[in-house]
Amino acid sequence: MTETVSKFEGLLREALAPVEPPADLADRLESTLTSITEMAADELEAWELSAMRDPRNWARPAAAVVVGSAAGVGLVLLRARHRAHGSAGVLGSVGGLDGVREAAERAVRDVGRETRRLLGDR
């Protein structure tokens, strides 16, 4: 019985071992999100307002708004997270709740900065 348990524990340890993501995953994700955002913006720019009178024509622009917004939010969060990891040691230098508060404030500022930068590009 103990042999079966130890085999099971070994299998669980092997299955739950951490896996390192590919080194270029963040870059690929960022380029994909950027292209999705640009395609959604192009779709909305090409849409004619006169066609909006018919509700059957609302699906494509609505989908472009939803998909473009989701990709834009993902891009902002990805860039803010990347910037936050670039400034290492935030919680190590200031301990406790003050460090958490400062990290949260910095994250909100980074998200705002990235949002302004992305919206300024359009």
Contacts in CASP RR format, 6 or more apart in sequence:
PFRMAT RR
TARGET T0000
AUTHOR 0000-0000-0000
METHOD contacts of the structure
MODEL  1
MTETVSKFEGLLREALAPVEPPADLADRLESTLTSITEMAADELEAWELS
AMRDPRNWARPAAAVVVGSAAGVGLVLLRARHRAHGSAGVLGSVGGLDGV
REAAERAVRDVGRETRRLLGDR
22 28 0 8 1.000
26 78 0 8 1.000
26 82 0 8 1.000
29 78 0 8 1.000
30 75 0 8 1.000
30 78 0 8 1.000
30 79 0 8 1.000
33 71 0 8 1.000
33 72 0 8 1.000
33 74 0 8 1.000
33 75 0 8 1.000
33 78 0 8 1.000
34 71 0 8 1.000
34 75 0 8 1.000
36 67 0 8 1.000
36 68 0 8 1.000
36 71 0 8 1.000
37 68 0 8 1.000
37 71 0 8 1.000
37 72 0 8 1.000
37 75 0 8 1.000
37 118 0 8 1.000
40 64 0 8 1.000
40 65 0 8 1.000
40 67 0 8 1.000
40 68 0 8 1.000
40 69 0 8 1.000
40 71 0 8 1.000
41 64 0 8 1.000
41 68 0 8 1.000
41 122 0 8 1.000
43 60 0 8 1.000
43 61 0 8 1.000
43 64 0 8 1.000
44 61 0 8 1.000
44 64 0 8 1.000
44 65 0 8 1.000
47 60 0 8 1.000
47 61 0 8 1.000
47 64 0 8 1.000
51 57 0 8 1.000
52 58 0 8 1.000
52 61 0 8 1.000
72 118 0 8 1.000
75 114 0 8 1.000
75 118 0 8 1.000
76 111 0 8 1.000
76 112 0 8 1.000
76 114 0 8 1.000
76 115 0 8 1.000
76 118 0 8 1.000
77 111 0 8 1.000
79 110 0 8 1.000
79 114 0 8 1.000
80 107 0 8 1.000
80 110 0 8 1.000
80 111 0 8 1.000
80 112 0 8 1.000
80 113 0 8 1.000
80 114 0 8 1.000
83 110 0 8 1.000
83 114 0 8 1.000
84 90 0 8 1.000
84 103 0 8 1.000
84 106 0 8 1.000
84 107 0 8 1.000
84 110 0 8 1.000
87 106 0 8 1.000
90 99 0 8 1.000
90 102 0 8 1.000
90 103 0 8 1.000
90 106 0 8 1.000
91 99 0 8 1.000
91 100 0 8 1.000
91 103 0 8 1.000
92 99 0 8 1.000
94 102 0 8 1.000
END
